[in-house]
Amino acid sequence: DISQKNIASKTPASPLFTTTNVPVNFNEYWYQGKAELSTFDVEQERYGEMRTAEQVNIFVSEDFSRSKQVKLDDPNSAGTDRVPVLKLNSVRHFHTGIYDYATMQSVFTPVDGSSTLKSTCSVQDWCGQVFTQQNLEKDVYRSRSFSYFETEGDTEVRLPVALLEDELWTRIRLNPATIPTGKMLIIPSALYVRMRHKPAAAMAANLGLESGENERILRLTYQDVQRSLAIHFESSSPYRILGWEEMNDGKIMSKGTLKALRVEPYWSQNSHQFDRMRDSLHLNF
């Protein structure tokens, strides 16, 4: 699944981000033919009550198509259409009474520091499902959403090329020094937009980095809505995610705490003999 050894790309660096070299051990960690699997115990608010949830983050490098914005089948013949990216698939499960929720978010961020090419978010529960996709197109993000709710329906809007809240996770893993701080426009998380039935829009916000002895914190605070996000991560490369707190209207919307981490070629571990490995990740769902 990971064959690309050279992280150089011809995609020009975005003016949103500083051009900082990736850490010296970047290739060693991200191009070893495996993915990083991390599991989190999560407190999740839904319908005014806190729920017990579980999340799995799957970080992996792969070769992406610049034009089609999908994973390349044959990177060696793609030429300049090939863009090395760091991908995050984030899967969350929780119950609300008798029925359950399953959410998944995917982010594809070029390792050269240019703007994220694509992000997706899907939410399934017993009522129905919603799918959102944002694609980079020149100077805009094309945001499309498909929902079973009449008031939301199928929509498409163009958003400015602002920082995506959902790409903060991949940018931390690439190099937190490349993340701009201060006041800026940020496009809120697609999962937040779905859970709170908000329209997709770029919003004024503030980003700040705090340093501690063993960890750093990236803090995001929105200006016009009572929403904030704090992501805790290791101080040194590969900057593993340790947890987060997501606040909305002064209350916890979600809070995650790291419980296990493995680096594995999971795509080849799909037979019954690997069932036992789920225990090492402390998976409950």
Wavefront OBJ file of the C-alpha trace (Angstrom):
o trace
v 0.000 0.000 0.000
v 2.968 2.324 0.537
v 5.671 2.107 -2.113
v 6.668 5.744 -2.664
v 10.075 6.588 -1.169
v 10.493 10.120 -2.531
v 8.241 12.690 -0.885
v 9.117 15.497 -3.309
v 6.210 16.911 -5.331
v 5.893 19.532 -8.037
v 2.800 21.026 -6.447
v 3.637 24.634 -5.493
v 3.514 25.399 -1.793
v 0.353 27.170 -0.688
v 0.728 30.724 0.659
v -1.324 29.565 3.649
v 1.605 27.561 4.956
v 5.276 28.183 5.581
v 7.748 26.099 3.600
v 9.464 24.068 6.278
v 11.332 20.838 5.598
v 9.784 17.659 6.933
v 11.554 16.071 9.944
v 14.700 14.034 9.257
v 12.973 10.760 10.222
v 9.873 11.425 8.106
v 10.698 8.903 5.361
v 11.806 6.292 7.875
v 8.472 6.441 9.698
v 5.948 7.094 6.936
v 7.472 5.047 4.096
v 8.179 1.782 5.874
v 5.313 -0.033 4.140
v 2.932 0.268 7.095
v 0.225 2.505 8.545
v -0.126 3.974 12.020
v -3.219 2.695 13.847
v -4.249 4.507 17.032
v -7.346 3.940 19.140
v -9.044 6.403 21.487
v -11.572 6.252 24.275
v -14.060 9.006 23.444
v -16.717 10.918 25.319
v -19.275 11.982 22.703
v -22.203 14.359 23.198
v -25.346 13.622 21.203
v -28.924 14.747 21.840
v -27.865 16.559 25.003
v -26.307 13.494 26.670
v -22.767 12.143 26.868
v -22.081 8.813 25.165
v -19.243 6.310 25.387
v -17.535 6.184 21.997
v -14.455 4.739 20.337
v -12.309 6.152 17.553
v -9.628 4.682 15.320
v -7.222 6.967 13.451
v -5.463 5.429 10.468
v -2.565 7.566 9.197
v -0.820 6.365 6.040
v 1.143 7.804 3.132
v -0.010 7.132 -0.406
v 0.231 8.360 -3.992
v -2.675 10.561 -5.030
v -3.930 11.794 -8.403
v -3.733 15.568 -8.736
v -6.417 15.664 -11.458
v -8.854 12.973 -10.254
v -8.140 13.376 -6.519
v -8.238 9.628 -5.869
v -5.584 7.078 -4.951
v -3.463 6.161 -7.975
v -3.562 2.579 -9.241
v -0.233 2.922 -11.087
v 1.893 5.710 -9.532
v 4.945 4.908 -11.653
v 3.144 5.862 -14.866
v 1.262 8.881 -13.498
v 4.052 11.399 -14.110
v 3.311 14.882 -12.816
v -0.232 13.821 -11.892
v 1.228 11.958 -8.890
v 1.072 13.803 -5.565
v 2.450 12.107 -2.409
v -0.042 12.709 0.420
v -0.485 11.857 4.068
v -3.966 10.410 4.516
v -6.031 10.217 7.678
v -9.043 7.934 7.944
v -10.818 8.616 11.228
v -13.564 6.164 12.253
v -15.836 6.684 15.270
v -18.594 4.492 16.739
v -21.101 5.155 19.538
v -24.631 4.268 20.625
v -27.607 6.550 21.224
v -30.159 4.506 23.131
v -31.250 1.532 21.035
v -29.454 2.571 17.854
v -25.895 3.357 16.846
v -23.815 5.890 14.935
v -20.838 5.317 12.668
v -18.829 8.237 11.332
v -15.798 8.397 9.063
v -13.658 11.312 7.942
v -10.839 11.215 5.394
v -8.264 13.927 4.682
v -5.622 13.957 1.932
v -2.831 16.487 2.543
v 0.222 16.777 0.231
v 3.461 16.185 2.094
v 5.024 19.233 0.401
v 2.895 21.582 2.526
v 0.482 22.725 -0.171
v -3.279 22.962 0.377
v -5.199 19.814 1.227
v -6.623 18.337 -1.966
v -9.674 16.561 -0.615
v -11.657 15.773 2.512
v -14.735 13.628 3.038
v -17.133 12.900 5.884
v -19.865 10.283 6.197
v -22.328 9.740 9.035
v -24.604 6.717 9.305
v -27.278 5.991 11.878
v -30.533 4.077 11.835
v -32.363 7.110 10.440
v -30.199 7.393 7.324
v -26.867 8.679 6.088
v -25.109 11.893 5.066
v -22.023 12.292 2.892
v -19.930 15.439 2.374
v -16.944 15.920 0.080
v -14.680 18.940 -0.392
v -12.343 19.117 -3.394
v -9.677 21.717 -4.106
v -10.358 23.426 -7.443
v -7.922 26.233 -8.285
v -8.855 29.036 -5.873
v -11.910 27.417 -4.196
v -13.032 24.328 -2.327
v -16.006 22.698 -4.027
v -18.153 21.420 -1.170
v -20.924 18.929 -1.930
v -23.250 17.372 0.614
v -25.878 14.667 0.234
v -28.371 14.263 3.073
v -31.577 12.416 3.888
v -32.913 15.570 5.646
v -35.322 17.626 3.514
v -34.017 20.956 4.817
v -30.431 19.987 3.924
v -31.043 17.931 0.798
v -28.307 17.816 -1.834
v -26.228 20.989 -1.840
v -23.113 22.372 -3.513
v -21.229 25.537 -2.541
v -17.866 27.116 -3.333
v -15.719 28.046 -0.347
v -12.494 30.077 -0.291
v -9.217 28.166 -0.031
v -8.998 28.598 3.732
v -7.494 26.241 6.288
v -9.682 23.189 6.866
v -10.225 22.304 10.512
v -10.119 18.663 9.464
v -6.601 19.015 8.036
v -5.101 20.193 11.329
v -4.570 16.527 12.244
v -2.521 15.710 9.134
v -0.573 18.979 9.337
v 0.457 18.195 12.901
v 1.806 14.851 11.709
v 3.691 16.419 8.772
v 5.264 19.219 10.820
v 3.418 21.490 13.283
v 5.904 24.271 12.480
v 4.169 24.696 9.116
v 0.789 25.488 10.702
v 0.017 29.225 10.671
v -1.028 30.808 13.961
v -3.069 33.872 14.801
v -6.327 35.096 13.262
v -7.464 33.558 9.976
v -10.376 32.019 8.070
v -11.021 28.353 8.842
v -13.592 25.968 7.404
v -15.130 24.095 10.380
v -15.042 20.320 10.656
v -17.498 18.562 8.357
v -18.550 16.335 11.275
v -19.372 19.389 13.410
v -21.349 20.888 10.507
v -23.330 17.665 10.188
v -23.982 17.146 13.908
v -25.132 20.723 14.407
v -26.885 21.051 11.019
v -24.837 24.096 10.069
v -24.176 25.352 6.516
v -20.650 24.928 5.178
v -18.772 28.241 5.410
v -15.366 29.731 6.153
v -15.338 31.408 9.572
v -13.047 33.766 11.471
v -10.959 31.915 14.046
v -7.710 31.965 15.987
v -5.022 29.269 16.073
v -2.330 28.975 18.733
v 0.400 26.484 19.672
v 1.369 25.775 23.283
v 4.473 23.856 24.335
v 4.894 21.636 27.370
v 7.566 19.277 28.625
v 6.278 16.157 26.879
v 3.479 17.391 24.659
v 2.222 20.331 22.644
v -1.318 21.616 22.184
v -2.840 23.141 19.072
v -5.776 25.344 20.113
v -8.478 26.486 17.704
v -11.083 29.039 18.801
v -13.801 30.431 16.549
v -14.722 34.085 16.745
v -18.458 34.124 15.940
v -19.580 30.761 17.372
v -18.875 29.186 20.746
v -16.703 26.397 19.423
v -13.127 25.381 20.196
v -10.793 22.457 19.626
v -7.589 21.496 21.463
v -5.417 18.736 19.952
v -2.701 17.233 22.177
v 0.330 15.694 20.452
v 3.892 14.607 21.144
v 6.541 17.330 21.114
v 8.889 15.470 18.757
v 8.509 13.731 15.409
v 6.437 11.782 14.401
v 4.143 13.988 16.549
v 1.719 11.238 17.575
v -1.773 12.410 18.557
v -2.417 11.938 22.286
v -5.987 13.216 22.526
v -8.307 16.156 22.062
v -11.122 18.220 23.571
v -13.872 19.681 21.378
v -16.118 22.286 23.027
v -19.425 23.708 21.774
v -21.533 26.304 23.583
v -19.351 25.884 26.661
v -19.868 22.111 26.860
v -17.863 19.099 25.722
v -18.880 17.913 22.257
v -16.197 15.218 22.165
v -13.091 14.287 24.122
v -10.585 11.628 23.122
v -7.789 9.896 25.041
v -5.198 7.661 23.381
v -5.369 4.056 24.585
v -3.281 2.050 22.077
v -1.088 2.463 19.002
v 0.411 0.034 16.486
v 2.234 0.430 13.171
v 1.016 -2.339 10.859
v 0.338 -3.230 7.196
v -3.326 -3.672 8.124
v -4.545 -4.119 4.516
v -2.761 -7.495 4.382
v -3.989 -8.583 7.828
v -7.549 -9.509 6.885
v -7.683 -13.237 7.674
v -8.951 -14.830 10.894
v -5.414 -15.301 12.206
v -5.194 -11.540 12.760
v -8.413 -11.243 14.805
v -6.347 -11.350 18.009
v -4.590 -8.121 17.017
v -7.809 -6.223 17.691
v -7.312 -6.986 21.379
v -3.922 -5.242 21.336
v -5.680 -2.102 20.085
v -8.320 -2.449 22.852
v -11.141 -2.280 20.312
v -14.627 -2.611 21.767
v -16.886 -1.852 18.801
l 1 2 3 4 5 6 7 8 9 10 11 12 13 14 15 16 17 18 19 20 21 22 23 24 25 26 27 28 29 30 31 32 33 34 35 36 37 38 39 40 41 42 43 44 45 46 47 48 49 50 51 52 53 54 55 56 57 58 59 60 61 62 63 64 65 66 67 68 69 70 71 72 73 74 75 76 77 78 79 80 81 82 83 84 85 86 87 88 89 90 91 92 93 94 95 96 97 98 99 100 101 102 103 104 105 106 107 108 109 110 111 112 113 114 115 116 117 118 119 120 121 122 123 124 125 126 127 128 129 130 131 132 133 134 135 136 137 138 139 140 141 142 143 144 145 146 147 148 149 150 151 152 153 154 155 156 157 158 159 160 161 162 163 164 165 166 167 168 169 170 171 172 173 174 175 176 177 178 179 180 181 182 183 184 185 186 187 188 189 190 191 192 193 194 195 196 197 198 199 200 201 202 203 204 205 206 207 208 209 210 211 212 213 214 215 216 217 218 219 220 221 222 223 224 225 226 227 228 229 230 231 232 233 234 235 236 237 238 239 240 241 242 243 244 245 246 247 248 249 250 251 252 253 254 255 256 257 258 259 260 261 262 263 264 265 266 267 268 269 270 271 272 273 274 275 276 277 278 279 280 281 282 283 284 285
